[in-house]
Amino acid sequence: MLDIFISDKHKAATPVWQVRSGEVDGWCASHAGPGAAWVGTSGFKGEAGKVLLLPDGSGGLAGALLGLGDGSDPFLTGALPAALPQGDYRLAGVLHGSAAKAALGFALGTYRFTRYSGGKRDWPRLVLPEGVDGEEVGRIATATFLARDLINTPAADMGPDDLAAAAEGVARAHGATCEIILGDALLDENYPMIHAVGRAAAVAPRLIDMRWGRADAPRVTLVGKGVCFDTGGLDLKPSSAMLLMKKDMGGAACVLALAQLVMEAGLDIRLRVLVPAVENSVSGNAFRPGDVLQSRKGVTVEIGNTDAEGRLVLADALTEADSEAPDLIVDMATLTGAARTALGPDLPPFYTDDETLAAEIAASASATSDPLWRMPLWRPYDSWLESKIADVNHVSDGPFAGSVTAALFLRRFVEKAGAYVHFDIYGWAPKAKPGRPVGGEAQGVRALYDLLKRRYGA
């Protein structure tokens, strides 16, 4: 369990009350005294994420109020760690919403990316609310921190080799195997598109292949886009679009975080994780617009734009994932700007043909407050990927439905799996919220973990 939590429910601790906008007067009426008087003096109105420290009349701390606003954000407790003095605290009075989410929000509020800018700090501690599994909350928070750390690390320190080392560390910690197919061996092993995308970089491309769990358990395979930096290739991005491209391995970060959760919880599945780890760079041997690439599946792919490289490396990895006909394939990728245009940075779309799976994902997203939205695999747009010289073009020649056509392209490489879902995530929080600082974010991980727990248990 995280050291910010106290399991002793009888531990003496300073109370923190959660109040929505409109409930402040009622709280003051039932807590007459210096604290209530101070609420009026301060002008506190229960604004979302605002924390008000309450004096006890002798210079000490009697408690604190946490504003919940309209109550729609279950993780506003993430504001508490930075706002409270060191000490022990408990959530008092009526708990609005889920106690487990309140505890998770508190844990998420302790995250700081400190690799380059400072050391660990001491945080206040929270008495776990009644009925909350501190071990489970700790697992989810730790996995979230893993994804955030991987995404936040600049490409100079998170290249394909570093990402592979991180995956090997996760595997080693949980008794999983991890094999790496490196450089020109990708051609020998028939992963031509992974090699083509990554061959221009100084650090060789590779395919990370992790396995865990009993051999005869239900098979679940996770595929994560591991483009550690994306210049756009010869279709070079402008500098403004390149600035955040350290996050283009966000899909890989999220599947590694999810894999860690699965292994720590001991879910009864045969887990496989495939991460094509590359850097899309520019040099004399970079792949070109107009080239035709052979894929692992045997499908020839005309290159319409070298800045749409993620779907190429995913296609080879998905072909391998599909070869074992697993019960479920999940891929996660920071794939298209079109997804952000459609749904913004906080609401990743997902694509699947499986109605049962879609309903389960939606239910898990709601249950975990991990927002996701289903988008259509609209078959009429498949014709937009036609090529005059190859089996398929990997991009359409128009400005519309870029996320949909990317999903349709990937769908061609999955035929045998029991079910398949593609997530077009952003992997980044552009605006700070309590417990969710600006930077890398583990989107979809909590929802998928909940789904896998419901399906496969421990």
C-alpha positions in Angstrom: 0.0 0.0 0.0 1.2 3.5 -0.7 2.8 5.3 2.3 0.4 8.2 1.9 -2.4 6.0 3.2 -3.2 4.9 6.7 -5.3 1.8 7.1 -6.1 2.3 10.8 -9.6 3.8 10.7 -9.3 4.9 14.3 -6.2 6.9 13.8 -6.5 10.5 15.1 -6.6 12.7 12.1 -7.6 16.2 11.0 -11.0 16.2 9.3 -11.5 17.3 5.7 -15.1 18.1 4.7 -16.1 17.9 1.0 -18.8 20.5 0.1 -20.5 21.3 -3.2 -21.3 24.8 -4.3 -24.6 25.7 -2.6 -23.8 23.5 0.5 -21.4 26.0 2.2 -24.0 27.8 4.2 -25.4 24.5 5.4 -22.0 23.4 6.6 -21.4 26.6 8.4 -24.8 26.4 10.2 -23.9 22.9 11.5 -20.2 23.8 12.4 -20.6 27.1 14.3 -17.4 28.6 15.7 -14.1 30.0 14.4 -14.0 27.7 11.4 -17.5 28.7 10.2 -16.7 32.4 10.8 -13.5 32.0 8.7 -15.4 30.5 5.8 -17.5 33.7 5.6 -14.4 35.9 5.9 -12.5 34.0 3.2 -15.3 34.1 0.7 -15.1 30.4 0.1 -18.0 29.2 -2.1 -17.2 25.6 -2.6 -15.4 26.1 -6.0 -14.2 22.9 -7.6 -10.7 22.0 -6.3 -10.4 24.9 -3.9 -9.1 24.0 -0.4 -9.7 26.2 2.6 -7.7 25.6 5.8 -9.8 26.1 9.0 -8.3 27.7 12.1 -9.1 26.3 15.6 -9.0 29.7 17.4 -5.5 29.2 18.9 -3.4 29.3 15.8 -3.8 25.6 15.0 -5.5 23.7 12.2 -9.1 22.5 13.0 -9.7 21.0 9.6 -10.2 21.9 6.0 -12.9 22.3 3.4 -12.6 20.9 -0.2 -14.8 22.5 -2.8 -16.5 20.1 -5.2 -18.2 22.6 -7.4 -21.1 20.8 -9.0 -19.8 17.4 -7.9 -19.1 16.1 -11.4 -15.4 15.5 -10.9 -14.8 12.5 -8.6 -11.0 13.2 -8.3 -11.0 16.7 -6.8 -9.3 15.2 -3.7 -6.2 15.4 -5.9 -6.0 19.1 -4.8 -5.4 18.1 -1.2 -1.8 16.8 -1.0 -0.4 20.1 -2.3 -2.7 22.3 -0.2 -2.5 20.5 3.2 0.3 20.8 5.7 2.1 17.6 6.6 0.0 15.5 8.9 -2.7 12.9 9.0 -6.2 13.6 7.6 -9.5 11.9 7.1 -12.5 12.6 4.9 -15.3 13.7 7.3 -19.0 14.0 7.0 -21.0 12.9 4.0 -18.8 11.6 1.2 -20.1 12.7 -2.2 -19.4 10.0 -4.8 -17.1 7.1 -4.6 -14.8 6.7 -1.6 -12.4 4.7 -3.7 -12.2 7.4 -6.3 -11.7 10.0 -3.6 -8.7 7.9 -2.3 -7.4 7.5 -5.8 -7.7 11.2 -6.5 -5.6 11.9 -3.3 -3.0 9.5 -4.5 -2.9 11.0 -8.0 -2.4 14.4 -6.4 1.0 13.3 -5.2 2.4 12.8 -8.7 5.4 15.0 -9.7 7.7 14.4 -12.6 11.0 14.9 -10.8 13.6 13.3 -13.1 15.2 16.6 -13.9 13.9 19.1 -11.5 13.9 18.0 -7.9 13.6 15.2 -5.4 10.9 13.5 -3.5 8.8 15.5 -1.0 6.9 14.5 2.1 3.1 14.4 1.6 0.3 14.5 4.0 -1.3 11.2 4.7 -5.0 10.1 4.4 -6.9 7.6 6.5 -8.5 5.3 4.0 -12.2 5.6 3.9 -14.2 2.6 5.1 -14.4 -0.2 2.6 -11.6 1.1 0.3 -9.0 -1.4 -0.9 -5.8 0.5 -0.4 -3.7 -2.1 -2.3 -5.9 -1.7 -5.3 -5.9 2.1 -5.2 -2.1 1.9 -4.9 -1.8 -0.4 -7.9 -3.9 2.0 -10.1 -2.0 5.1 -9.0 1.4 3.4 -9.5 0.5 2.3 -13.0 -0.7 5.8 -13.8 2.6 7.2 -12.6 4.5 4.7 -14.8 2.6 5.9 -17.9 3.0 9.5 -17.0 6.8 9.1 -16.3 7.4 7.3 -19.6 5.5 9.9 -21.6 7.0 12.9 -19.8 10.6 11.8 -20.4 12.1 13.5 -23.4 13.1 11.5 -26.4 16.8 11.9 -25.7 16.2 9.7 -22.6 13.2 7.7 -23.9 14.3 6.3 -27.3 13.4 2.9 -28.6 16.2 1.4 -26.5 15.1 3.1 -23.3 11.4 2.1 -23.9 12.6 -1.5 -24.4 14.5 -1.3 -21.1 11.4 0.1 -19.4 9.4 -2.8 -20.7 12.0 -5.3 -19.6 11.9 -3.8 -16.2 8.1 -4.2 -15.9 8.5 -7.8 -17.2 11.3 -8.7 -14.8 9.4 -7.3 -11.8 6.4 -9.5 -12.5 8.0 -12.7 -13.7 7.1 -12.2 -17.4 9.3 -13.0 -20.4 10.4 -10.2 -22.7 12.0 -10.7 -26.1 13.3 -8.0 -28.4 13.7 -8.2 -32.2 16.2 -5.6 -33.1 17.3 -3.7 -36.2 17.8 -5.7 -39.3 16.5 -8.8 -37.5 13.1 -7.3 -38.1 13.6 -8.0 -41.8 14.7 -11.5 -41.1 11.6 -12.1 -38.9 9.2 -10.4 -41.4 8.3 -7.1 -39.8 9.2 -4.9 -42.8 7.0 -1.9 -42.0 8.4 -1.5 -38.5 11.9 -1.6 -39.9 11.0 0.8 -42.7 9.6 3.4 -40.3 12.5 3.2 -37.9 15.5 2.6 -40.1 16.5 6.2 -40.6 17.0 6.9 -36.9 20.3 6.6 -35.0 18.8 4.2 -32.6 17.6 1.0 -34.3 13.9 0.1 -34.4 12.7 -3.0 -32.4 9.7 -5.0 -31.5 9.1 -5.6 -27.8 7.3 -8.9 -27.1 6.2 -9.6 -23.5 4.4 -12.7 -22.3 2.9 -13.6 -18.9 0.4 -16.0 -17.4 -0.5 -19.6 -17.7 -0.4 -20.9 -21.2 -3.9 -22.2 -21.3 -5.6 -19.1 -19.9 -7.8 -16.9 -22.1 -5.5 -14.9 -24.4 -5.4 -11.1 -24.3 -2.9 -9.2 -26.4 -2.1 -5.5 -26.0 -0.4 -3.6 -28.8 1.0 -0.1 -28.1 2.4 2.4 -30.5 5.9 3.1 -29.5 7.0 6.0 -31.7 9.5 7.6 -29.3 9.8 10.7 -31.4 8.0 11.7 -34.6 9.6 14.3 -36.9 7.0 13.5 -39.5 9.8 11.9 -41.6 10.3 13.4 -45.0 6.8 14.9 -44.7 8.4 17.0 -41.9 6.3 18.5 -39.2 6.5 22.2 -38.4 8.4 22.9 -35.2 5.1 23.7 -33.3 3.7 20.3 -34.2 7.0 18.5 -33.2 7.2 20.1 -29.8 5.1 17.4 -28.0 6.2 14.4 -30.1 8.0 12.9 -27.2 4.5 11.8 -26.2 4.0 9.8 -29.5 4.9 6.6 -27.5 1.9 7.2 -25.3 0.1 4.1 -26.5 3.1 2.0 -25.5 3.2 3.7 -22.1 -0.5 3.0 -21.5 -0.3 -0.7 -22.5 2.7 -1.2 -20.2 0.8 0.5 -17.4 -2.2 -1.8 -18.1 0.0 -4.8 -18.3 1.5 -3.9 -14.9 -2.0 -3.7 -13.4 -3.0 -7.1 -14.9 0.1 -8.8 -13.5 0.0 -7.2 -10.1 -3.7 -8.1 -9.7 -3.0 -11.7 -10.9 -5.8 -11.7 -13.5 -6.3 -15.1 -15.0 -5.3 -14.4 -18.6 -2.4 -15.3 -20.9 -1.1 -11.8 -21.5 0.9 -10.7 -24.4 2.2 -7.2 -25.0 3.6 -6.1 -28.4 5.3 -2.7 -28.7 6.9 -1.6 -32.0 9.5 0.9 -30.7 10.9 3.3 -33.4 11.8 6.9 -34.0 10.5 8.4 -37.2 13.5 10.4 -38.4 15.0 11.9 -41.5 18.1 10.7 -43.2 19.2 9.3 -46.6 17.6 6.0 -46.0 14.2 7.3 -44.7 11.1 5.9 -46.3 9.5 8.2 -48.8 6.0 9.4 -49.9 5.0 7.3 -52.8 7.0 4.2 -51.7 5.2 0.9 -51.6 6.0 -1.2 -48.5 5.4 -4.9 -48.0 3.7 -5.7 -44.7 3.9 -8.7 -42.5 0.5 -9.7 -43.6 1.5 -9.7 -47.3 -0.6 -6.6 -48.1 1.3 -4.0 -50.0 0.9 -0.4 -48.7 1.4 2.8 -50.7 2.8 5.6 -48.5 0.7 8.7 -48.9 2.4 10.6 -46.1 5.4 9.6 -43.9 3.9 11.5 -41.0 1.2 8.7 -40.7 3.9 6.2 -39.6 2.1 4.9 -36.4 -0.4 2.9 -38.3 2.3 1.2 -40.3 4.2 -0.1 -37.3 0.9 -1.1 -35.6 -0.1 -3.0 -38.7 2.8 -5.4 -38.5 2.4 -5.8 -34.7 -1.3 -6.4 -35.1 -0.7 -9.1 -37.8 1.5 -10.9 -35.3 -1.0 -10.5 -32.5 -3.8 -11.8 -34.7 -1.7 -14.9 -35.7 -2.5 -16.5 -32.3 -6.2 -15.8 -32.6 -6.5 -14.4 -29.0 -9.8 -13.8 -27.3 -9.1 -10.1 -27.3 -6.7 -7.7 -29.0 -6.5 -4.1 -27.7 -4.3 -1.5 -29.4 -3.6 1.9 -28.0 -2.0 4.7 -30.1 -1.5 8.5 -30.2 -2.6 8.1 -33.8 -4.4 11.1 -35.3 -5.0 14.8 -34.8 -8.4 14.2 -36.3 -9.5 12.4 -33.1 -8.6 15.5 -31.1 -10.5 17.7 -33.5 -13.6 15.5 -33.1 -13.6 14.9 -29.4 -10.9 17.1 -27.8 -7.9 16.0 -25.6 -9.9 14.5 -22.7 -12.2 12.1 -24.6 -10.4 9.4 -26.6 -12.4 7.5 -29.2 -12.4 3.8 -29.6 -13.4 1.6 -32.5 -14.7 -1.9 -32.5 -17.1 -4.1 -34.5 -18.1 -6.1 -31.4 -21.3 -4.7 -29.8 -20.8 -6.6 -26.6 -17.3 -5.4 -26.2 -18.3 -1.8 -27.0 -21.0 -1.9 -24.3 -18.6 -3.4 -21.8 -16.0 -0.7 -22.5 -18.7 2.1 -22.2 -19.8 0.6 -18.8 -16.3 0.4 -17.5 -15.4 3.9 -18.7 -18.5 5.2 -16.8 -17.7 3.1 -13.7 -14.1 4.3 -13.4 -14.7 7.9 -14.6 -12.2 7.2 -17.4 -13.9 8.9 -20.3 -14.1 7.1 -23.6 -16.4 7.5 -26.6 -17.2 4.9 -29.3 -16.7 6.1 -32.9 -17.9 4.1 -36.0 -15.8 1.9 -38.3 -17.8 3.4 -41.2 -17.2 1.0 -44.0 -18.1 3.3 -46.9 -15.0 5.3 -46.0 -12.8 2.2 -46.7 -12.8 3.1 -50.3 -10.9 6.3 -49.4 -7.9 4.1 -48.8 -7.7 2.7 -52.4 -4.4 2.8 -54.2 -3.8 2.6 -57.9 -0.5 0.8 -57.5 -0.7 -1.2 -54.2 -3.3 -3.1 -52.3 -4.0 -0.1 -50.1 -2.9 3.4 -49.3 -2.4 4.0 -45.6 -4.0 7.5 -45.7 -6.9 9.0 -47.6 -6.3 11.9 -50.0 -8.9 14.2 -48.3 -9.2 16.1 -45.0 -12.2 14.3 -43.6 -12.6 11.5 -41.0 -8.9 11.0 -40.4 -9.4 9.0 -37.2 -12.0 6.8 -38.8 -9.9 6.0 -41.9 -6.9 5.2 -39.7 -9.0 2.7 -37.7 -10.3 1.2 -40.9 -6.7 0.7 -42.1 -5.7 -1.1 -38.9 -8.9 -3.2 -39.0 -7.6 -4.9 -42.2 -4.8 -6.5 -40.2 -7.0 -8.3 -37.7 -9.1 -11.4 -38.8 -8.8 -14.2 -36.3 -9.1 -12.6 -32.9 -12.3 -13.1 -31.0 -12.7 -9.4 -30.5 -10.6 -6.3 -31.4 -10.7 -2.7 -30.3 -8.5 0.3 -31.3 -8.0 3.4 -29.1 -6.9 6.7 -30.6 -5.7 8.4 -27.4 -4.0 11.8 -26.9 -1.9 10.6 -23.9 -1.5 14.2 -22.7 -3.2 16.6 -20.3 -2.9 20.1 -21.8 -4.6 21.8 -18.8 -4.0 21.0 -15.2 -6.8 19.6 -13.0 -6.5 18.3 -9.4 -4.5 15.1 -9.5 -3.9 15.5 -13.2 -1.0 17.9 -13.9 -0.1 19.2 -17.4 1.8 16.4 -19.1 1.6 12.7 -19.9 -1.6 10.9 -19.0 -2.7 7.3 -18.8 -5.9 7.5 -20.9 -8.2 4.4 -21.0 -6.1 2.4 -18.6 -8.5 2.4 -15.7 -11.4 1.5 -17.9 -9.6 -1.4 -19.6 -8.4 -2.7 -16.3 -11.9 -2.7 -15.0 -13.1 -4.5 -18.1 -10.5 -7.2 -17.8 -11.2 -7.7 -14.1 -14.9 -8.1 -14.9 -14.2 -10.6 -17.7 -11.4 -12.6 -16.2 -11.2 -12.0 -12.4 -8.2 -13.1 -10.4 
